[in-house]
């Protein structure tokens, strides 16, 4: 009979160990999911160019690191108009494809091949960025900024 009790206790202890491991694993997975969600909320970004056109517009280019691929990035073009003494965003577009750029060339030396603007209405805008050092620069993308909005050129 002692051997039955010993086996029962060992079986119970083993079962509890498995249950505890499963519970701790689930708790760890929950923490991991929470960490991943927090990381996605904190998108790494870096302004790569900016221009102020008189007192009418401020235009910025910002590299946004992909949350899916550490080497990929998107480029956001934002237009700001003056609202009192502060700049207020009036429009934004993505230059090229979402996650269609490489993070390191975009945030390194020589990332902006061309960023030209003019203080006219509508304001022409041309953007060319470094694809990679070996590939060189992208084809120029042209836009028009009219009344604070961005239009394909």
VEXFI-339821 format. One record per residue (C-alpha): residue number from 1; residue in three letters; x, y, z. Coordinates in nm, 3 decimals, decimal comma, padded with zeros to 5 digits. Layout:
+-----+-----+---------+---------+---------+
:   n : res :    east :   north :      up :
+-----+-----+---------+---------+---------+
: NUM : Ala :       X :       Y :       Z :
...
+-----+-----+---------+---------+---------+
***
This chain:
+-----+-----+---------+---------+---------+
:   n : res :    east :   north :      up :
+-----+-----+---------+---------+---------+
:   1 : Unk :  00,000 :  00,000 :  00,000 :
:   2 : Unk :  00,283 :  00,235 :  00,072 :
:   3 : Unk :  00,400 :  00,201 : -00,286 :
:   4 : Unk :  00,053 :  00,303 : -00,413 :
:   5 : Unk :  00,054 :  00,613 : -00,193 :
:   6 : Unk :  00,407 :  00,703 : -00,305 :
:   7 : Unk :  00,309 :  00,665 : -00,670 :
:   8 : Unk : -00,004 :  00,873 : -00,610 :
:   9 : Unk :  00,198 :  01,151 : -00,443 :
:  10 : Unk :  00,463 :  01,145 : -00,716 :
:  11 : Unk :  00,192 :  01,150 : -00,983 :
:  12 : Unk :  00,019 :  01,441 : -00,815 :
:  13 : Unk :  00,347 :  01,630 : -00,776 :
:  14 : Unk :  00,433 :  01,567 : -01,139 :
:  15 : Unk :  00,088 :  01,682 : -01,248 :
:  16 : Unk :  00,117 :  01,999 : -01,039 :
:  17 : Unk :  00,461 :  02,066 : -01,184 :
:  18 : Unk :  00,321 :  02,037 : -01,537 :
:  19 : Unk :  00,029 :  02,265 : -01,450 :
:  20 : Unk :  00,258 :  02,525 : -01,293 :
:  21 : Unk :  00,490 :  02,517 : -01,594 :
:  22 : Unk :  00,195 :  02,563 : -01,826 :
:  23 : Unk :  00,062 :  02,853 : -01,619 :
:  24 : Unk :  00,401 :  03,022 : -01,604 :
:  25 : Unk :  00,450 :  02,969 : -01,976 :
:  26 : Unk :  00,112 :  03,128 : -02,047 :
:  27 : Unk :  00,195 :  03,420 : -01,819 :
:  28 : Unk :  00,530 :  03,461 : -01,993 :
:  29 : Unk :  00,363 :  03,451 : -02,333 :
:  30 : Unk :  00,119 :  03,717 : -02,219 :
:  31 : Unk :  00,405 :  03,940 : -02,108 :
:  32 : Unk :  00,581 :  03,876 : -02,438 :
:  33 : Unk :  00,269 :  03,977 : -02,632 :
:  34 : Unk :  00,238 :  04,292 : -02,421 :
:  35 : Unk :  00,605 :  04,374 : -02,487 :
:  36 : Unk :  00,554 :  04,325 : -02,861 :
:  37 : Unk :  00,247 :  04,552 : -02,859 :
:  38 : Unk :  00,441 :  04,821 : -02,671 :
:  39 : Unk :  00,728 :  04,798 : -02,918 :
:  40 : Unk :  00,489 :  04,841 : -03,211 :
:  41 : Unk :  00,345 :  05,153 : -03,050 :
:  42 : Unk :  00,693 :  05,307 : -03,023 :
:  43 : Unk :  00,786 :  05,332 : -03,389 :
:  44 : Unk :  01,142 :  05,446 : -03,438 :
:  45 : Unk :  01,156 :  05,755 : -03,656 :
:  46 : Unk :  01,412 :  06,006 : -03,773 :
:  47 : Unk :  01,362 :  06,332 : -03,957 :
:  48 : Unk :  01,583 :  06,326 : -04,265 :
:  49 : Unk :  01,499 :  06,661 : -04,430 :
:  50 : Unk :  01,307 :  06,980 : -04,363 :
:  51 : Unk :  01,236 :  07,303 : -04,547 :
:  52 : Unk :  01,043 :  07,617 : -04,458 :
:  53 : Unk :  00,886 :  07,805 : -04,749 :
:  54 : Unk :  00,853 :  08,163 : -04,630 :
:  55 : Unk :  00,578 :  08,188 : -04,372 :
:  56 : Unk :  00,343 :  07,963 : -04,571 :
:  57 : Unk :  00,465 :  07,604 : -04,540 :
:  58 : Unk :  00,703 :  07,380 : -04,354 :
:  59 : Unk :  00,777 :  07,048 : -04,525 :
:  60 : Unk :  00,948 :  06,753 : -04,356 :
:  61 : Unk :  01,064 :  06,406 : -04,461 :
:  62 : Unk :  01,071 :  06,147 : -04,184 :
:  63 : Unk :  01,200 :  05,787 : -04,199 :
:  64 : Unk :  00,979 :  05,544 : -04,006 :
:  65 : Unk :  01,134 :  05,209 : -03,918 :
:  66 : Unk :  00,918 :  04,906 : -03,999 :
:  67 : Unk :  00,768 :  04,712 : -03,710 :
:  68 : Unk :  00,772 :  04,397 : -03,926 :
:  69 : Unk :  01,124 :  04,406 : -04,071 :
:  70 : Unk :  01,413 :  04,573 : -03,885 :
:  71 : Unk :  01,585 :  04,665 : -04,214 :
:  72 : Unk :  01,280 :  04,821 : -04,385 :
:  73 : Unk :  01,138 :  05,171 : -04,354 :
:  74 : Unk :  00,874 :  05,403 : -04,489 :
:  75 : Unk :  00,913 :  05,773 : -04,564 :
:  76 : Unk :  00,651 :  06,024 : -04,455 :
:  77 : Unk :  00,625 :  06,364 : -04,621 :
:  78 : Unk :  00,438 :  06,612 : -04,400 :
:  79 : Unk :  00,319 :  06,962 : -04,480 :
:  80 : Unk :  00,259 :  07,215 : -04,204 :
:  81 : Unk :  00,088 :  07,553 : -04,227 :
:  82 : Unk :  00,122 :  07,838 : -03,981 :
:  83 : Unk : -00,156 :  07,853 : -03,722 :
:  84 : Unk : -00,093 :  08,159 : -03,506 :
:  85 : Unk :  00,269 :  08,124 : -03,398 :
:  86 : Unk :  00,281 :  07,743 : -03,432 :
:  87 : Unk :  00,308 :  07,503 : -03,726 :
:  88 : Unk :  00,007 :  07,273 : -03,766 :
:  89 : Unk :  00,009 :  06,963 : -03,989 :
:  90 : Unk : -00,218 :  07,013 : -04,289 :
:  91 : Unk : -00,136 :  06,699 : -04,492 :
:  92 : Unk :  00,087 :  06,393 : -04,510 :
:  93 : Unk :  00,170 :  06,132 : -04,772 :
:  94 : Unk :  00,395 :  05,829 : -04,795 :
:  95 : Unk :  00,685 :  05,865 : -05,039 :
:  96 : Unk :  00,712 :  05,540 : -05,233 :
:  97 : Unk :  00,580 :  05,216 : -05,088 :
:  98 : Unk :  00,515 :  05,143 : -04,721 :
:  99 : Unk :  00,828 :  04,965 : -04,592 :
: 100 : Unk :  00,972 :  05,010 : -04,942 :
: 101 : Unk :  01,299 :  05,169 : -04,828 :
: 102 : Unk :  01,599 :  05,048 : -04,628 :
: 103 : Unk :  01,634 :  05,194 : -04,278 :
: 104 : Unk :  02,012 :  05,225 : -04,260 :
: 105 : Unk :  02,069 :  05,407 : -04,592 :
: 106 : Unk :  01,775 :  05,640 : -04,515 :
: 107 : Unk :  01,914 :  05,740 : -04,179 :
: 108 : Unk :  02,280 :  05,752 : -04,276 :
: 109 : Unk :  02,506 :  06,001 : -04,446 :
: 110 : Unk :  02,391 :  06,109 : -04,793 :
: 111 : Unk :  02,037 :  05,973 : -04,750 :
: 112 : Unk :  01,870 :  06,265 : -04,928 :
: 113 : Unk :  01,981 :  06,286 : -05,289 :
: 114 : Unk :  01,736 :  06,563 : -05,381 :
: 115 : Unk :  01,486 :  06,763 : -05,181 :
: 116 : Unk :  01,387 :  07,074 : -05,367 :
: 117 : Unk :  01,102 :  07,312 : -05,302 :
: 118 : Unk :  00,996 :  07,658 : -05,414 :
: 119 : Unk :  00,801 :  07,937 : -05,248 :
: 120 : Unk :  00,530 :  07,957 : -05,513 :
: 121 : Unk :  00,163 :  07,862 : -05,509 :
: 122 : Unk :  00,136 :  07,580 : -05,592 :
: 123 : Unk :  00,478 :  07,485 : -05,454 :
: 124 : Unk :  00,662 :  07,220 : -05,657 :
: 125 : Unk :  00,843 :  06,955 : -05,454 :
: 126 : Unk :  01,093 :  06,693 : -05,571 :
: 127 : Unk :  01,226 :  06,406 : -05,357 :
: 128 : Unk :  01,497 :  06,153 : -05,437 :
: 129 : Unk :  01,641 :  05,928 : -05,167 :
: 130 : Unk :  01,929 :  05,685 : -05,139 :
: 131 : Unk :  01,820 :  05,328 : -05,212 :
: 132 : Unk :  02,154 :  05,176 : -05,110 :
: 133 : Unk :  02,511 :  05,297 : -05,160 :
: 134 : Unk :  02,560 :  05,046 : -05,442 :
: 135 : Unk :  02,226 :  05,113 : -05,616 :
: 136 : Unk :  02,241 :  05,490 : -05,577 :
: 137 : Unk :  01,944 :  05,725 : -05,565 :
: 138 : Unk :  01,578 :  05,665 : -05,639 :
: 139 : Unk :  01,405 :  05,821 : -05,936 :
: 140 : Unk :  01,276 :  06,166 : -05,835 :
: 141 : Unk :  00,919 :  06,175 : -05,704 :
: 142 : Unk :  00,739 :  06,501 : -05,777 :
: 143 : Unk :  00,458 :  06,661 : -05,581 :
: 144 : Unk :  00,270 :  06,989 : -05,569 :
: 145 : Unk :  00,175 :  07,158 : -05,244 :
: 146 : Unk : -00,137 :  07,365 : -05,299 :
: 147 : Unk : -00,330 :  07,531 : -05,016 :
: 148 : Unk : -00,157 :  07,304 : -04,764 :
: 149 : Unk : -00,242 :  06,980 : -04,945 :
: 150 : Unk : -00,002 :  06,745 : -05,126 :
: 151 : Unk : -00,078 :  06,631 : -05,482 :
: 152 : Unk :  00,116 :  06,396 : -05,709 :
: 153 : Unk :  00,314 :  06,603 : -05,957 :
+-----+-----+---------+---------+---------+
***
